[in-house]
Amino acid sequence: MSDKPFPYIDGSGNVVIPFNSDPQYHFWKGGKNLVDILQEMKITEEVWRKHTEKPYPERTA
């Protein structure tokens, strides 16, 4: 397991991707697509809509 910080949601509902996180999360430098990161984080629909216009993914139990 990596000791690098992971993306997280701050108190205002913003996705925070630390610069010293694993480079796979650096979407601005060719890492994973932001939508893929949001799905991995399992964020709420409210936070999802704040960061992308793509439809919120359906959750299956």
mmCIF file of the N, C-alpha and C atoms, coordinates in Angstrom:
data_MODEL
# 
_entry.id   MODEL 
# 
loop_
_atom_site.group_PDB 
_atom_site.id 
_atom_site.type_symbol 
_atom_site.label_atom_id 
_atom_site.label_alt_id 
_atom_site.label_comp_id 
_atom_site.label_asym_id 
_atom_site.label_entity_id 
_atom_site.label_seq_id 
_atom_site.pdbx_PDB_ins_code 
_atom_site.Cartn_x 
_atom_site.Cartn_y 
_atom_site.Cartn_z 
_atom_site.occupancy 
_atom_site.B_iso_or_equiv 
_atom_site.pdbx_formal_charge 
_atom_site.auth_seq_id 
_atom_site.auth_comp_id 
_atom_site.auth_asym_id 
_atom_site.auth_atom_id 
_atom_site.pdbx_PDB_model_num 
ATOM 1   N N  . MET A 1 1  ? 0.845   -1.182 0.000   1.00 0.00 ? 1  MET A N  1 
ATOM 2   C CA . MET A 1 1  ? 0.000   0.000  0.000   1.00 0.00 ? 1  MET A CA 1 
ATOM 3   C C  . MET A 1 1  ? 0.888   1.242  0.000   1.00 0.00 ? 1  MET A C  1 
ATOM 4   N N  . SER A 1 2  ? 0.495   2.219  -0.761  1.00 0.00 ? 2  SER A N  1 
ATOM 5   C CA . SER A 1 2  ? 1.283   3.441  -0.905  1.00 0.00 ? 2  SER A CA 1 
ATOM 6   C C  . SER A 1 2  ? 1.066   4.363  0.292   1.00 0.00 ? 2  SER A C  1 
ATOM 7   N N  . ASP A 1 3  ? 2.120   5.093  0.643   1.00 0.00 ? 3  ASP A N  1 
ATOM 8   C CA . ASP A 1 3  ? 1.976   6.077  1.719   1.00 0.00 ? 3  ASP A CA 1 
ATOM 9   C C  . ASP A 1 3  ? 1.696   7.465  1.146   1.00 0.00 ? 3  ASP A C  1 
ATOM 10  N N  . LYS A 1 4  ? 1.438   7.542  -0.155  1.00 0.00 ? 4  LYS A N  1 
ATOM 11  C CA . LYS A 1 4  ? 1.100   8.813  -0.791  1.00 0.00 ? 4  LYS A CA 1 
ATOM 12  C C  . LYS A 1 4  ? -0.353  9.141  -0.487  1.00 0.00 ? 4  LYS A C  1 
ATOM 13  N N  . PRO A 1 5  ? -0.676  10.427 -0.359  1.00 0.00 ? 5  PRO A N  1 
ATOM 14  C CA . PRO A 1 5  ? -2.074  10.790 -0.079  1.00 0.00 ? 5  PRO A CA 1 
ATOM 15  C C  . PRO A 1 5  ? -2.987  10.463 -1.251  1.00 0.00 ? 5  PRO A C  1 
ATOM 16  N N  . PHE A 1 6  ? -4.243  10.193 -0.935  1.00 0.00 ? 6  PHE A N  1 
ATOM 17  C CA . PHE A 1 6  ? -5.249  9.892  -1.937  1.00 0.00 ? 6  PHE A CA 1 
ATOM 18  C C  . PHE A 1 6  ? -6.135  11.117 -2.155  1.00 0.00 ? 6  PHE A C  1 
ATOM 19  N N  . PRO A 1 7  ? -6.810  11.191 -3.287  1.00 0.00 ? 7  PRO A N  1 
ATOM 20  C CA . PRO A 1 7  ? -7.793  12.252 -3.493  1.00 0.00 ? 7  PRO A CA 1 
ATOM 21  C C  . PRO A 1 7  ? -8.867  12.167 -2.404  1.00 0.00 ? 7  PRO A C  1 
ATOM 22  N N  . TYR A 1 8  ? -9.428  13.318 -2.063  1.00 0.00 ? 8  TYR A N  1 
ATOM 23  C CA . TYR A 1 8  ? -10.464 13.357 -1.030  1.00 0.00 ? 8  TYR A CA 1 
ATOM 24  C C  . TYR A 1 8  ? -11.407 14.521 -1.297  1.00 0.00 ? 8  TYR A C  1 
ATOM 25  N N  . ILE A 1 9  ? -12.496 14.555 -0.539  1.00 0.00 ? 9  ILE A N  1 
ATOM 26  C CA . ILE A 1 9  ? -13.481 15.624 -0.639  1.00 0.00 ? 9  ILE A CA 1 
ATOM 27  C C  . ILE A 1 9  ? -13.284 16.531 0.569   1.00 0.00 ? 9  ILE A C  1 
ATOM 28  N N  . ASP A 1 10 ? -13.146 17.832 0.342   1.00 0.00 ? 10 ASP A N  1 
ATOM 29  C CA . ASP A 1 10 ? -12.978 18.753 1.470   1.00 0.00 ? 10 ASP A CA 1 
ATOM 30  C C  . ASP A 1 10 ? -14.351 19.128 2.046   1.00 0.00 ? 10 ASP A C  1 
ATOM 31  N N  . GLY A 1 11 ? -14.360 19.937 3.067   1.00 0.00 ? 11 GLY A N  1 
ATOM 32  C CA . GLY A 1 11 ? -15.587 20.306 3.755   1.00 0.00 ? 11 GLY A CA 1 
ATOM 33  C C  . GLY A 1 11 ? -16.583 21.060 2.900   1.00 0.00 ? 11 GLY A C  1 
ATOM 34  N N  . SER A 1 12 ? -16.143 21.625 1.784   1.00 0.00 ? 12 SER A N  1 
ATOM 35  C CA . SER A 1 12 ? -17.035 22.356 0.879   1.00 0.00 ? 12 SER A CA 1 
ATOM 36  C C  . SER A 1 12 ? -17.538 21.500 -0.277  1.00 0.00 ? 12 SER A C  1 
ATOM 37  N N  . GLY A 1 13 ? -17.155 20.230 -0.282  1.00 0.00 ? 13 GLY A N  1 
ATOM 38  C CA . GLY A 1 13 ? -17.578 19.342 -1.362  1.00 0.00 ? 13 GLY A CA 1 
ATOM 39  C C  . GLY A 1 13 ? -16.696 19.392 -2.585  1.00 0.00 ? 13 GLY A C  1 
ATOM 40  N N  . ASN A 1 14 ? -15.504 19.949 -2.438  1.00 0.00 ? 14 ASN A N  1 
ATOM 41  C CA . ASN A 1 14 ? -14.557 20.001 -3.556  1.00 0.00 ? 14 ASN A CA 1 
ATOM 42  C C  . ASN A 1 14 ? -13.664 18.776 -3.557  1.00 0.00 ? 14 ASN A C  1 
ATOM 43  N N  . VAL A 1 15 ? -13.407 18.236 -4.734  1.00 0.00 ? 15 VAL A N  1 
ATOM 44  C CA . VAL A 1 15 ? -12.459 17.140 -4.866  1.00 0.00 ? 15 VAL A CA 1 
ATOM 45  C C  . VAL A 1 15 ? -11.062 17.740 -4.786  1.00 0.00 ? 15 VAL A C  1 
ATOM 46  N N  . VAL A 1 16 ? -10.256 17.181 -3.915  1.00 0.00 ? 16 VAL A N  1 
ATOM 47  C CA . VAL A 1 16 ? -8.877  17.636 -3.751  1.00 0.00 ? 16 VAL A CA 1 
ATOM 48  C C  . VAL A 1 16 ? -7.960  16.485 -4.155  1.00 0.00 ? 16 VAL A C  1 
ATOM 49  N N  . ILE A 1 17 ? -7.088  16.765 -5.114  1.00 0.00 ? 17 ILE A N  1 
ATOM 50  C CA . ILE A 1 17 ? -6.108  15.777 -5.548  1.00 0.00 ? 17 ILE A CA 1 
ATOM 51  C C  . ILE A 1 17 ? -4.736  16.356 -5.236  1.00 0.00 ? 17 ILE A C  1 
ATOM 52  N N  . PRO A 1 18 ? -4.129  15.878 -4.148  1.00 0.00 ? 18 PRO A N  1 
ATOM 53  C CA . PRO A 1 18 ? -2.830  16.420 -3.743  1.00 0.00 ? 18 PRO A CA 1 
ATOM 54  C C  . PRO A 1 18 ? -1.767  16.241 -4.838  1.00 0.00 ? 18 PRO A C  1 
ATOM 55  N N  . PHE A 1 19 ? -0.910  17.223 -4.971  1.00 0.00 ? 19 PHE A N  1 
ATOM 56  C CA . PHE A 1 19 ? 0.159   17.144 -5.973  1.00 0.00 ? 19 PHE A CA 1 
ATOM 57  C C  . PHE A 1 19 ? 1.118   15.996 -5.680  1.00 0.00 ? 19 PHE A C  1 
ATOM 58  N N  . ASN A 1 20 ? 1.216   15.597 -4.414  1.00 0.00 ? 20 ASN A N  1 
ATOM 59  C CA . ASN A 1 20 ? 2.124   14.497 -4.084  1.00 0.00 ? 20 ASN A CA 1 
ATOM 60  C C  . ASN A 1 20 ? 1.384   13.161 -3.994  1.00 0.00 ? 20 ASN A C  1 
ATOM 61  N N  . SER A 1 21 ? 0.171   13.091 -4.559  1.00 0.00 ? 21 SER A N  1 
ATOM 62  C CA . SER A 1 21 ? -0.546  11.816 -4.637  1.00 0.00 ? 21 SER A CA 1 
ATOM 63  C C  . SER A 1 21 ? 0.049   10.995 -5.772  1.00 0.00 ? 21 SER A C  1 
ATOM 64  N N  . ASP A 1 22 ? -0.377  9.758  -5.875  1.00 0.00 ? 22 ASP A N  1 
ATOM 65  C CA . ASP A 1 22 ? 0.085   8.874  -6.947  1.00 0.00 ? 22 ASP A CA 1 
ATOM 66  C C  . ASP A 1 22 ? -0.195  9.567  -8.282  1.00 0.00 ? 22 ASP A C  1 
ATOM 67  N N  . PRO A 1 23 ? 0.774   9.597  -9.188  1.00 0.00 ? 23 PRO A N  1 
ATOM 68  C CA . PRO A 1 23 ? 0.589   10.271 -10.491 1.00 0.00 ? 23 PRO A CA 1 
ATOM 69  C C  . PRO A 1 23 ? -0.603  9.761  -11.300 1.00 0.00 ? 23 PRO A C  1 
ATOM 70  N N  . GLN A 1 24 ? -1.096  8.563  -11.012 1.00 0.00 ? 24 GLN A N  1 
ATOM 71  C CA . GLN A 1 24 ? -2.275  8.075  -11.744 1.00 0.00 ? 24 GLN A CA 1 
ATOM 72  C C  . GLN A 1 24 ? -3.475  8.984  -11.528 1.00 0.00 ? 24 GLN A C  1 
ATOM 73  N N  . TYR A 1 25 ? -3.503  9.752  -10.422 1.00 0.00 ? 25 TYR A N  1 
ATOM 74  C CA . TYR A 1 25 ? -4.620  10.651 -10.135 1.00 0.00 ? 25 TYR A CA 1 
ATOM 75  C C  . TYR A 1 25 ? -4.424  12.054 -10.710 1.00 0.00 ? 25 TYR A C  1 
ATOM 76  N N  . HIS A 1 26 ? -3.302  12.303 -11.345 1.00 0.00 ? 26 HIS A N  1 
ATOM 77  C CA . HIS A 1 26 ? -3.011  13.629 -11.909 1.00 0.00 ? 26 HIS A CA 1 
ATOM 78  C C  . HIS A 1 26 ? -3.615  13.727 -13.313 1.00 0.00 ? 26 HIS A C  1 
ATOM 79  N N  . PHE A 1 27 ? -4.924  13.890 -13.365 1.00 0.00 ? 27 PHE A N  1 
ATOM 80  C CA . PHE A 1 27 ? -5.623  13.934 -14.654 1.00 0.00 ? 27 PHE A CA 1 
ATOM 81  C C  . PHE A 1 27 ? -5.117  15.058 -15.533 1.00 0.00 ? 27 PHE A C  1 
ATOM 82  N N  . TRP A 1 28 ? -4.601  16.108 -14.950 1.00 0.00 ? 28 TRP A N  1 
ATOM 83  C CA . TRP A 1 28 ? -4.101  17.262 -15.703 1.00 0.00 ? 28 TRP A CA 1 
ATOM 84  C C  . TRP A 1 28 ? -2.747  16.966 -16.361 1.00 0.00 ? 28 TRP A C  1 
ATOM 85  N N  . LYS A 1 29 ? -2.139  15.826 -16.003 1.00 0.00 ? 29 LYS A N  1 
ATOM 86  C CA . LYS A 1 29 ? -0.839  15.446 -16.592 1.00 0.00 ? 29 LYS A CA 1 
ATOM 87  C C  . LYS A 1 29 ? -0.911  14.071 -17.249 1.00 0.00 ? 29 LYS A C  1 
ATOM 88  N N  . GLY A 1 30 ? -2.084  13.696 -17.743 1.00 0.00 ? 30 GLY A N  1 
ATOM 89  C CA . GLY A 1 30 ? -2.210  12.429 -18.454 1.00 0.00 ? 30 GLY A CA 1 
ATOM 90  C C  . GLY A 1 30 ? -2.550  11.235 -17.585 1.00 0.00 ? 30 GLY A C  1 
ATOM 91  N N  . GLY A 1 31 ? -2.911  11.466 -16.326 1.00 0.00 ? 31 GLY A N  1 
ATOM 92  C CA . GLY A 1 31 ? -3.331  10.365 -15.454 1.00 0.00 ? 31 GLY A CA 1 
ATOM 93  C C  . GLY A 1 31 ? -4.744  9.926  -15.803 1.00 0.00 ? 31 GLY A C  1 
ATOM 94  N N  . LYS A 1 32 ? -5.376  9.261  -14.863 1.00 0.00 ? 32 LYS A N  1 
ATOM 95  C CA . LYS A 1 32 ? -6.756  8.804  -15.063 1.00 0.00 ? 32 LYS A CA 1 
ATOM 96  C C  . LYS A 1 32 ? -7.658  9.979  -15.405 1.00 0.00 ? 32 LYS A C  1 
ATOM 97  N N  . ASN A 1 33 ? -8.720  9.670  -16.118 1.00 0.00 ? 33 ASN A N  1 
ATOM 98  C CA . ASN A 1 33 ? -9.753  10.650 -16.433 1.00 0.00 ? 33 ASN A CA 1 
ATOM 99  C C  . ASN A 1 33 ? -10.425 11.060 -15.118 1.00 0.00 ? 33 ASN A C  1 
ATOM 100 N N  . LEU A 1 34 ? -10.788 12.333 -14.974 1.00 0.00 ? 34 LEU A N  1 
ATOM 101 C CA . LEU A 1 34 ? -11.419 12.816 -13.747 1.00 0.00 ? 34 LEU A CA 1 
ATOM 102 C C  . LEU A 1 34 ? -12.680 12.028 -13.418 1.00 0.00 ? 34 LEU A C  1 
ATOM 103 N N  . VAL A 1 35 ? -13.478 11.700 -14.408 1.00 0.00 ? 35 VAL A N  1 
ATOM 104 C CA . VAL A 1 35 ? -14.706 10.935 -14.161 1.00 0.00 ? 35 VAL A CA 1 
ATOM 105 C C  . VAL A 1 35 ? -14.367 9.573  -13.560 1.00 0.00 ? 35 VAL A C  1 
ATOM 106 N N  . ASP A 1 36 ? -13.312 8.940  -14.029 1.00 0.00 ? 36 ASP A N  1 
ATOM 107 C CA . ASP A 1 36 ? -12.899 7.649  -13.477 1.00 0.00 ? 36 ASP A CA 1 
ATOM 108 C C  . ASP A 1 36 ? -12.466 7.803  -12.012 1.00 0.00 ? 36 ASP A C  1 
ATOM 109 N N  . ILE A 1 37 ? -11.783 8.889  -11.715 1.00 0.00 ? 37 ILE A N  1 
ATOM 110 C CA . ILE A 1 37 ? -11.356 9.157  -10.338 1.00 0.00 ? 37 ILE A CA 1 
ATOM 111 C C  . ILE A 1 37 ? -12.581 9.372  -9.454  1.00 0.00 ? 37 ILE A C  1 
ATOM 112 N N  . LEU A 1 38 ? -13.542 10.147 -9.935  1.00 0.00 ? 38 LEU A N  1 
ATOM 113 C CA . LEU A 1 38 ? -14.763 10.397 -9.168  1.00 0.00 ? 38 LEU A CA 1 
ATOM 114 C C  . LEU A 1 38 ? -15.508 9.095  -8.896  1.00 0.00 ? 38 LEU A C  1 
ATOM 115 N N  . GLN A 1 39 ? -15.585 8.220  -9.879  1.00 0.00 ? 39 GLN A N  1 
ATOM 116 C CA . GLN A 1 39 ? -16.246 6.932  -9.683  1.00 0.00 ? 39 GLN A CA 1 
ATOM 117 C C  . GLN A 1 39 ? -15.495 6.091  -8.657  1.00 0.00 ? 39 GLN A C  1 
ATOM 118 N N  . GLU A 1 40 ? -14.192 6.093  -8.718  1.00 0.00 ? 40 GLU A N  1 
ATOM 119 C CA . GLU A 1 40 ? -13.386 5.339  -7.767  1.00 0.00 ? 40 GLU A CA 1 
ATOM 120 C C  . GLU A 1 40 ? -13.602 5.845  -6.343  1.00 0.00 ? 40 GLU A C  1 
ATOM 121 N N  . MET A 1 41 ? -13.803 7.147  -6.211  1.00 0.00 ? 41 MET A N  1 
ATOM 122 C CA . MET A 1 41 ? -14.006 7.752  -4.893  1.00 0.00 ? 41 MET A CA 1 
ATOM 123 C C  . MET A 1 41 ? -15.408 7.500  -4.349  1.00 0.00 ? 41 MET A C  1 
ATOM 124 N N  . LYS A 1 42 ? -16.331 7.039  -5.207  1.00 0.00 ? 42 LYS A N  1 
ATOM 125 C CA . LYS A 1 42 ? -17.710 6.762  -4.792  1.00 0.00 ? 42 LYS A CA 1 
ATOM 126 C C  . LYS A 1 42 ? -18.351 7.986  -4.136  1.00 0.00 ? 42 LYS A C  1 
ATOM 127 N N  . ILE A 1 43 ? -18.243 9.095  -4.816  1.00 0.00 ? 43 ILE A N  1 
ATOM 128 C CA . ILE A 1 43 ? -18.771 10.345 -4.278  1.00 0.00 ? 43 ILE A CA 1 
ATOM 129 C C  . ILE A 1 43 ? -20.285 10.411 -4.428  1.00 0.00 ? 43 ILE A C  1 
ATOM 130 N N  . THR A 1 44 ? -20.884 11.340 -3.731  1.00 0.00 ? 44 THR A N  1 
ATOM 131 C CA . THR A 1 44 ? -22.332 11.526 -3.803  1.00 0.00 ? 44 THR A CA 1 
ATOM 132 C C  . THR A 1 44 ? -22.702 12.192 -5.127  1.00 0.00 ? 44 THR A C  1 
ATOM 133 N N  . GLU A 1 45 ? -23.968 12.107 -5.460  1.00 0.00 ? 45 GLU A N  1 
ATOM 134 C CA . GLU A 1 45 ? -24.441 12.735 -6.695  1.00 0.00 ? 45 GLU A CA 1 
ATOM 135 C C  . GLU A 1 45 ? -24.261 14.253 -6.644  1.00 0.00 ? 45 GLU A C  1 
ATOM 136 N N  . GLU A 1 46 ? -24.463 14.832 -5.482  1.00 0.00 ? 46 GLU A N  1 
ATOM 137 C CA . GLU A 1 46 ? -24.296 16.282 -5.330  1.00 0.00 ? 46 GLU A CA 1 
ATOM 138 C C  . GLU A 1 46 ? -22.863 16.711 -5.655  1.00 0.00 ? 46 GLU A C  1 
ATOM 139 N N  . VAL A 1 47 ? -21.895 16.002 -5.124  1.00 0.00 ? 47 VAL A N  1 
ATOM 140 C CA . VAL A 1 47 ? -20.488 16.332 -5.401  1.00 0.00 ? 47 VAL A CA 1 
ATOM 141 C C  . VAL A 1 47 ? -20.173 16.048 -6.863  1.00 0.00 ? 47 VAL A C  1 
ATOM 142 N N  . TRP A 1 48 ? -20.717 14.943 -7.398  1.00 0.00 ? 48 TRP A N  1 
ATOM 143 C CA . TRP A 1 48 ? -20.508 14.584 -8.798  1.00 0.00 ? 48 TRP A CA 1 
ATOM 144 C C  . TRP A 1 48 ? -20.912 15.742 -9.709  1.00 0.00 ? 48 TRP A C  1 
ATOM 145 N N  . ARG A 1 49 ? -22.130 16.280 -9.480  1.00 0.00 ? 49 ARG A N  1 
ATOM 146 C CA . ARG A 1 49 ? -22.641 17.361 -10.328 1.00 0.00 ? 49 ARG A CA 1 
ATOM 147 C C  . ARG A 1 49 ? -21.806 18.623 -10.221 1.00 0.00 ? 49 ARG A C  1 
ATOM 148 N N  . LYS A 1 50 ? -21.124 18.801 -9.111  1.00 0.00 ? 50 LYS A N  1 
ATOM 149 C CA . LYS A 1 50 ? -20.277 19.977 -8.921  1.00 0.00 ? 50 LYS A CA 1 
ATOM 150 C C  . LYS A 1 50 ? -19.030 19.926 -9.809  1.00 0.00 ? 50 LYS A C  1 
ATOM 151 N N  . HIS A 1 51 ? -18.635 18.717 -10.221 1.00 0.00 ? 51 HIS A N  1 
ATOM 152 C CA . HIS A 1 51 ? -17.363 18.551 -10.926 1.00 0.00 ? 51 HIS A CA 1 
ATOM 153 C C  . HIS A 1 51 ? -17.460 18.085 -12.368 1.00 0.00 ? 51 HIS A C  1 
ATOM 154 N N  . THR A 1 52 ? -18.629 17.622 -12.780 1.00 0.00 ? 52 THR A N  1 
ATOM 155 C CA . THR A 1 52 ? -18.762 17.161 -14.158 1.00 0.00 ? 52 THR A CA 1 
ATOM 156 C C  . THR A 1 52 ? -20.212 17.278 -14.613 1.00 0.00 ? 52 THR A C  1 
ATOM 157 N N  . GLU A 1 53 ? -20.386 17.422 -15.913 1.00 0.00 ? 53 GLU A N  1 
ATOM 158 C CA . GLU A 1 53 ? -21.722 17.453 -16.498 1.00 0.00 ? 53 GLU A CA 1 
ATOM 159 C C  . GLU A 1 53 ? -22.160 16.065 -16.950 1.00 0.00 ? 53 GLU A C  1 
ATOM 160 N N  . LYS A 1 54 ? -21.255 15.103 -16.865 1.00 0.00 ? 54 LYS A N  1 
ATOM 161 C CA . LYS A 1 54 ? -21.605 13.737 -17.266 1.00 0.00 ? 54 LYS A CA 1 
ATOM 162 C C  . LYS A 1 54 ? -22.651 13.188 -16.295 1.00 0.00 ? 54 LYS A C  1 
ATOM 163 N N  . PRO A 1 55 ? -23.515 12.288 -16.783 1.00 0.00 ? 55 PRO A N  1 
ATOM 164 C CA . PRO A 1 55 ? -24.553 11.720 -15.912 1.00 0.00 ? 55 PRO A CA 1 
ATOM 165 C C  . PRO A 1 55 ? -23.940 10.955 -14.746 1.00 0.00 ? 55 PRO A C  1 
ATOM 166 N N  . TYR A 1 56 ? -24.602 11.069 -13.598 1.00 0.00 ? 56 TYR A N  1 
ATOM 167 C CA . TYR A 1 56 ? -24.173 10.340 -12.402 1.00 0.00 ? 56 TYR A CA 1 
ATOM 168 C C  . TYR A 1 56 ? -24.330 8.857  -12.658 1.00 0.00 ? 56 TYR A C  1 
ATOM 169 N N  . PRO A 1 57 ? -23.313 8.058  -12.350 1.00 0.00 ? 57 PRO A N  1 
ATOM 170 C CA . PRO A 1 57 ? -23.412 6.613  -12.633 1.00 0.00 ? 57 PRO A CA 1 
ATOM 171 C C  . PRO A 1 57 ? -24.440 5.939  -11.735 1.00 0.00 ? 57 PRO A C  1 
ATOM 172 N N  . GLU A 1 58 ? -25.130 4.978  -12.301 1.00 0.00 ? 58 GLU A N  1 
ATOM 173 C CA . GLU A 1 58 ? -26.087 4.199  -11.523 1.00 0.00 ? 58 GLU A CA 1 
ATOM 174 C C  . GLU A 1 58 ? -25.321 3.284  -10.587 1.00 0.00 ? 58 GLU A C  1 
ATOM 175 N N  . ARG A 1 59 ? -25.802 3.195  -9.380  1.00 0.00 ? 59 ARG A N  1 
ATOM 176 C CA . ARG A 1 59 ? -25.184 2.297  -8.391  1.00 0.00 ? 59 ARG A CA 1 
ATOM 177 C C  . ARG A 1 59 ? -25.949 0.984  -8.407  1.00 0.00 ? 59 ARG A C  1 
ATOM 178 N N  . THR A 1 60 ? -25.210 -0.104 -8.425  1.00 0.00 ? 60 THR A N  1 
ATOM 179 C CA . THR A 1 60 ? -25.838 -1.423 -8.351  1.00 0.00 ? 60 THR A CA 1 
ATOM 180 C C  . THR A 1 60 ? -25.417 -2.065 -7.043  1.00 0.00 ? 60 THR A C  1 
ATOM 181 N N  . ALA A 1 61 ? -26.363 -2.712 -6.402  1.00 0.00 ? 61 ALA A N  1 
ATOM 182 C CA . ALA A 1 61 ? -26.097 -3.337 -5.100  1.00 0.00 ? 61 ALA A CA 1 
ATOM 183 C C  . ALA A 1 61 ? -25.463 -4.688 -5.273  1.00 0.00 ? 61 ALA A C  1 
# 
